[in-house]
């Protein structure tokens, strides 16, 4: 695998897409041709990264979709070149969808303005309640159970 890595490591740049995907696809193509693996999994992140940065539908997303199409074509061609296309199943999945977002709220700003969070020099120093974002959901961490009733009253107004 050192040879395959060395042929494509110039694409590696942890801060830029599509470089990591270029590295992954090029390595995958070589692995298919040279080793004919029984199972190969590859994760392409450019489309997801692009949608997070630019939204759901725009020219940047269209470019990312075209790149994904080309990369899939490269991988399919590699199976043909390796003589394993007829015995290959392709399963294409997405890790999640994207929803259109028209409004964003930051619950911790509301908690801070209502005395549940103490901030000093831009850092949280103490909290009675704190919201930890987790994608499209969140967890409310309650650090002071004595304030649970007032926290409940606070949230029900929203």
PAZA-889476 format. One line per field, with one value per atom (N, C-alpha, C): atom name; residue in one letter; x, y, z. Coordinates in pm, whole numbers. Each point is the difference from the previous one (the first is absolute). Example, Ala and Ser with C-alpha at 12.3 -4.5 7.8 and 13.67 -1.06 7.14 Angstrom:
atome = [N, CA, C, N, CA, C];
residu = [A, A, A, S, S, S];
X = [1319, -89, 90, -35, 82, -77];
Y = [-569, 119, 120, 105, 119, 109];
Z = [780, 0, 0, -72, 6, 73];
This chain:
atome = [N, CA, C, N, CA, C, N, CA, C, N, CA, C, N, CA, C, N, CA, C, N, CA, C, N, CA, C, N, CA, C, N, CA, C, N, CA, C, N, CA, C, N, CA, C, N, CA, C, N, CA, C, N, CA, C, N, CA, C, N, CA, C, N, CA, C, N, CA, C, N, CA, C, N, CA, C, N, CA, C, N, CA, C, N, CA, C, N, CA, C, N, CA, C, N, CA, C, N, CA, C, N, CA, C, N, CA, C, N, CA, C, N, CA, C, N, CA, C, N, CA, C, N, CA, C, N, CA, C, N, CA, C, N, CA, C, N, CA, C, N, CA, C, N, CA, C, N, CA, C, N, CA, C, N, CA, C, N, CA, C, N, CA, C, N, CA, C, N, CA, C, N, CA, C, N, CA, C, N, CA, C, N, CA, C, N, CA, C, N, CA, C, N, CA, C, N, CA, C, N, CA, C, N, CA, C, N, CA, C, N, CA, C, N, CA, C, N, CA, C, N, CA, C, N, CA, C, N, CA, C, N, CA, C, N, CA, C, N, CA, C, N, CA, C, N, CA, C, N, CA, C, N, CA, C, N, CA, C, N, CA, C, N, CA, C, N, CA, C, N, CA, C, N, CA, C, N, CA, C, N, CA, C, N, CA, C, N, CA, C, N, CA, C, N, CA, C, N, CA, C, N, CA, C, N, CA, C, N, CA, C, N, CA, C, N, CA, C, N, CA, C, N, CA, C, N, CA, C, N, CA, C, N, CA, C, N, CA, C, N, CA, C, N, CA, C, N, CA, C, N, CA, C, N, CA, C, N, CA, C, N, CA, C, N, CA, C, N, CA, C, N, CA, C, N, CA, C, N, CA, C, N, CA, C, N, CA, C, N, CA, C, N, CA, C, N, CA, C, N, CA, C, N, CA, C, N, CA, C, N, CA, C, N, CA, C, N, CA, C, N, CA, C, N, CA, C, N, CA, C, N, CA, C, N, CA, C, N, CA, C, N, CA, C, N, CA, C, N, CA, C, N, CA, C, N, CA, C, N, CA, C, N, CA, C, N, CA, C, N, CA, C, N, CA, C, N, CA, C, N, CA, C, N, CA, C, N, CA, C, N, CA, C, N, CA, C, N, CA, C, N, CA, C, N, CA, C, N, CA, C, N, CA, C, N, CA, C, N, CA, C, N, CA, C, N, CA, C, N, CA, C, N, CA, C, N, CA, C, N, CA, C, N, CA, C, N, CA, C, N, CA, C];
residu = [X, X, X, X, X, X, X, X, X, X, X, X, X, X, X, X, X, X, X, X, X, X, X, X, X, X, X, X, X, X, X, X, X, X, X, X, X, X, X, X, X, X, X, X, X, X, X, X, X, X, X, X, X, X, X, X, X, X, X, X, X, X, X, X, X, X, X, X, X, X, X, X, X, X, X, X, X, X, X, X, X, X, X, X, X, X, X, X, X, X, X, X, X, X, X, X, X, X, X, X, X, X, X, X, X, X, X, X, X, X, X, X, X, X, X, X, X, X, X, X, X, X, X, X, X, X, X, X, X, X, X, X, X, X, X, X, X, X, X, X, X, X, X, X, X, X, X, X, X, X, X, X, X, X, X, X, X, X, X, X, X, X, X, X, X, X, X, X, X, X, X, X, X, X, X, X, X, X, X, X, X, X, X, X, X, X, X, X, X, X, X, X, X, X, X, X, X, X, X, X, X, X, X, X, X, X, X, X, X, X, X, X, X, X, X, X, X, X, X, X, X, X, X, X, X, X, X, X, X, X, X, X, X, X, X, X, X, X, X, X, X, X, X, X, X, X, X, X, X, X, X, X, X, X, X, X, X, X, X, X, X, X, X, X, X, X, X, X, X, X, X, X, X, X, X, X, X, X, X, X, X, X, X, X, X, X, X, X, X, X, X, X, X, X, X, X, X, X, X, X, X, X, X, X, X, X, X, X, X, X, X, X, X, X, X, X, X, X, X, X, X, X, X, X, X, X, X, X, X, X, X, X, X, X, X, X, X, X, X, X, X, X, X, X, X, X, X, X, X, X, X, X, X, X, X, X, X, X, X, X, X, X, X, X, X, X, X, X, X, X, X, X, X, X, X, X, X, X, X, X, X, X, X, X, X, X, X, X, X, X, X, X, X, X, X, X, X, X, X, X, X, X, X, X, X, X, X, X, X, X, X, X, X, X, X, X, X, X, X, X, X, X, X, X, X, X, X, X, X, X, X, X, X, X, X, X, X, X, X, X, X, X, X, X, X, X, X, X, X, X, X, X, X, X, X, X, X, X, X, X, X, X, X, X, X, X, X, X, X, X, X, X, X, X];
X = [81, -81, 86, 127, 86, 7, 9, 9, -124, -117, -125, -7, 31, -1, 96, 120, 100, -39, -73, -44, -102, -74, -114, 5, 102, 2, 11, 39, 6, -139, -106, -136, -38, 70, -42, 20, -111, -1, -124, 19, -111, -97, 40, -85, -78, 29, -64, -75, -120, -71, 5, 12, -19, 129, 106, 129, -5, -66, -5, -79, -106, -76, 82, 76, 88, 99, 57, 93, -72, -117, -73, -41, -51, -44, 120, 107, 117, 61, 7, 48, -94, -131, -98, 13, 16, 16, 122, 111, 122, -18, -65, -22, -86, -105, -87, 79, 79, 75, 109, 67, 114, -37, -105, -29, -137, -90, -134, -63, -23, -50, -141, -31, -135, -99, 49, -84, 81, -61, 65, -106, 34, -88, 76, -67, 64, -102, 47, -86, 45, -89, 28, -70, 73, -53, -23, 42, -6, -143, -95, -138, -53, 21, -45, 66, 129, 77, -52, -26, -48, -137, -89, -134, 5, 89, 13, 47, 86, 56, -87, -72, -69, -152, -53, -143, -31, -129, -44, 11, -43, -12, 68, 113, 71, 109, 72, 102, 111, 37, 106, -43, -125, -53, -5, -40, -1, 140, 101, 138, 40, -40, 32, -70, -125, -71, 69, 47, 72, 130, 69, 123, -32, -105, -39, -34, -68, -35, 127, 95, 126, 77, 4, 72, -63, -133, -68, 30, 2, 37, 141, 94, 138, 5, -76, -1, -65, -109, -65, 95, 66, 96, 113, 45, 106, -45, -127, -49, -4, -32, 1, 143, 93, 140, 57, -46, 50, -72, -104, -73, -95, -41, -89, -134, -26, -122, -125, -6, -119, -26, 102, -14, -5, -17, 4, -139, -34, -122, 42, -66, 26, -118, 28, -102, 41, -85, 32, -96, 57, -79, 40, -89, 31, -2, 88, 4, -114, -55, -116, -47, -119, -50, 26, -46, 10, -139, -32, -127, 24, -93, 9, -20, 86, -7, -24, -110, -32, 31, 0, 28, 90, 89, 89, -11, -11, 2, 117, 47, 104, -58, -46, -64, 91, 130, 89, 4, -23, -10, -123, -110, -122, 23, 67, 28, 90, 99, 90, -77, -84, -73, -102, -33, -94, 68, 133, 73, 34, -17, 32, 146, 66, 140, 77, 118, 90, 118, 27, 109, 96, 131, 104, 102, 30, 96, -31, -128, -42, -2, 26, 2, -105, -66, -96, 78, -34, 68, -84, -133, -89, -136, -75, -135, -91, -126, -105, -65, 1, -52, 78, 25, 79, -53, -9, -47, 121, 11, 107, -60, 39, -52, 53, -88, 37, -70, 53, -62, -135, -104, -134, -76, 69, -60, 95, -37, 85, -32, 94, -22, 9, -88, 7, 66, 111, 73, -41, -56, -41, 103, 63, 107, -50, -121, -55, -147, -30, -137, -95, 54, -85, -65, 59, -53, -83, -27, -72, -140, -71, -134, 6, 95, 11, 49, 83, 45, -118, -86, -118, -90, -21, -82, 61, 131, 74, -25, 18, -12, -143, -98, -138, -46, 70, -39, 40, 90, 44, -71];
Y = [-120, 120, 127, -12, 119, 64, -84, 53, 79, -53, 69, 131, -6, 122, 103, -39, 94, 62, -73, 54, 112, -1, 92, 91, -12, 78, 150, 41, 144, 66, -81, 55, 32, -58, 13, 143, 58, 130, -3, -16, -21, 117, 113, 118, 29, -70, 32, -119, 25, -94, 60, -76, -145, -82, 58, -70, -136, -9, -130, -101, 46, -91, -42, 92, -35, -108, 16, -99, -135, 0, -125, -69, 75, -60, -55, 77, -47, -124, -3, -120, -117, 25, -106, -60, 86, -47, -92, 41, -83, -130, 7, -121, -99, 49, -87, -67, 78, -54, -97, 30, -81, -116, 16, -102, -66, 59, -55, -41, 94, -34, -59, -83, -56, 104, 94, 106, 128, 108, 130, 101, 82, 107, 131, 100, 131, 105, 102, 109, 128, 57, 126, 112, 104, 105, 134, 15, 130, 54, -81, 48, 47, -80, 38, 131, 6, 119, 123, -15, 110, 48, -95, 40, 69, -44, 68, 144, 21, 134, 91, -56, 85, -19, -96, -26, -116, -23, -122, 3, 108, 2, 124, -21, 112, -55, 88, -41, -82, 35, -75, -145, -18, -135, -76, 67, -66, -46, 82, -40, -123, 0, -114, -127, 13, -116, -54, 91, -42, -72, 51, -68, -140, -13, -132, -94, 52, -81, -47, 90, -37, -103, 20, -93, -138, -5, -129, -64, 80, -51, -57, 68, -51, -135, -12, -126, -111, 30, -100, -42, 96, -32, -87, 23, -82, -146, -22, -139, -64, 80, -52, -33, 91, -22, -123, -23, -114, -130, 9, -120, -51, 85, -44, 73, 78, 81, -87, -110, -86, -65, -9, -62, 103, 127, 107, 58, 18, 70, 137, 103, 136, 42, 42, 51, 142, 94, 141, 54, 50, 50, 144, 70, 131, -10, 74, -10, 77, 100, 73, 94, 47, 100, 139, 95, 138, 61, 76, 71, 148, 62, 144, 66, 90, 71, 147, 52, 141, 84, -61, 71, -86, 66, -68, 68, -80, 58, -61, 73, -51, -1, -116, -7, 46, -18, 42, 152, 74, 145, 36, -71, 23, -38, -113, -42, 102, 50, 100, 126, 48, 124, -16, -123, -24, -55, 14, -32, -145, -86, -141, -31, 90, -19, 126, -20, 110, -5, 112, 9, 109, -32, 99, -4, 117, 12, -96, -14, -82, -149, -43, -142, -32, -115, -43, -36, 66, -24, -88, 11, -78, -5, -105, -6, -82, 41, -79, -91, 46, -79, 40, -97, 23, -92, 50, -80, -44, -130, -58, -42, 68, -30, -134, -71, -130, -16, 67, -6, 69, -76, 57, -15, -46, -12, 62, -9, 57, -67, 12, -46, 122, 4, 105, -59, 59, -46, 90, -60, 77, -23, 108, -6, 40, 56, 46, -40, -111, -50, 93, 86, 97, 99, 16, 95, -69, -130, -76, 57, 40, 56, 129, 88, 125, -25, -103, -37, -47, -82, -48, 118, 91, 119, 83, 12, 75, -62, -132, -65, 2, -9, -7, 131, 110, 126, 4, -90, -5, -111];
Z = [0, 0, 0, 39, 1, -138, -103, -136, -38, 33, -31, 78, 128, 82, -58, -32, -50, -133, -85, -128, 17, 109, 13, 122, 84, 124, -24, -120, -29, 7, -7, 10, 144, 96, 139, 49, 39, 65, 87, 129, 92, 5, -55, 11, -128, -106, -127, -59, -41, -84, -139, -102, -9, 12, 53, 1, 66, 116, 68, -83, -65, -85, -122, -56, -112, 42, 118, 53, 14, 63, 23, -127, -97, -126, -78, -10, -74, 64, 133, 68, -26, 6, -24, -139, -99, -138, -10, 59, -6, 78, 116, 80, -77, -65, -80, -111, -72, -112, 44, 111, 41, 92, 80, 102, -14, -78, -19, 134, 88, 134, -5, 99, 12, 51, 79, 54, 5, -45, 11, 42, 97, 45, -15, -52, -15, 41, 70, 44, -70, -79, -68, 75, 32, 87, -69, -124, -66, -9, -38, -14, 135, 104, 134, 44, -18, 37, -76, -127, -84, 45, 30, 45, 136, 87, 129, -20, -97, -23, -85, -99, -96, -5, 73, -6, -92, -21, -68, -152, -62, -144, -56, -66, -60, -93, -63, -96, 66, 123, 70, 25, 39, 22, -132, -108, -131, -40, 28, -29, 83, 127, 87, -49, -45, -54, -126, -85, -120, 36, 103, 45, 50, 80, 50, -115, -101, -117, -73, -17, -65, 82, 132, 86, -3, 4, -9, -135, -106, -132, -2, 69, 8, 71, 108, 75, -82, -67, -86, -113, -61, -106, 52, 123, 59, 12, 36, 9, -139, -101, -137, -43, 29, -36, 71, 122, 78, -34, -85, -39, 107, 92, 108, 0, -102, -5, 11, -74, -2, 135, 83, 132, 113, -37, 99, 23, 127, 39, 53, -46, 47, 88, 120, 91, 35, -33, 22, 105, 108, 112, 33, 66, 55, 152, 66, 146, 65, -65, 49, -109, 15, -93, 55, -72, 45, -7, 99, 3, -24, -67, -18, 137, 32, 128, -30, 52, -20, 123, 116, 124, 87, 72, 92, 135, 106, 134, 76, 97, 87, 141, 45, 132, 114, -15, 109, 15, -108, 12, 83, -26, 79, 147, 22, 137, 71, -70, 60, 36, -92, 26, 112, 36, 109, 125, 7, 121, 24, -99, 18, -32, -73, -39, 36, 59, 32, -95, -65, -97, 46, -6, 29, -113, -54, -110, -115, -32, -112, 26, 124, 32, 106, -14, 101, 126, 110, 128, 91, -12, 85, -68, 30, -56, 90, 1, 63, -104, -124, -112, -125, -86, -121, -109, -121, -113, -82, -19, -81, -134, -106, -133, -49, -67, -56, -134, -101, -132, 1, -31, -8, 133, 102, 133, 102, 126, 105, 133, 92, 136, 91, 99, 101, 123, 38, 118, 115, 103, 117, 109, 42, 99, 139, 6, 126, 4, 65, 4, 74, 87, 71, -97, -117, -98, -108, 17, -102, -27, 103, -19, -81, 34, -75, -142, -18, -135, -83, 58, -71, -39, 92, -30, -111, 4, -103, -137, -12, -131, -54, 87, -50, -62, 28, -65, -146, -42, -138, -71];
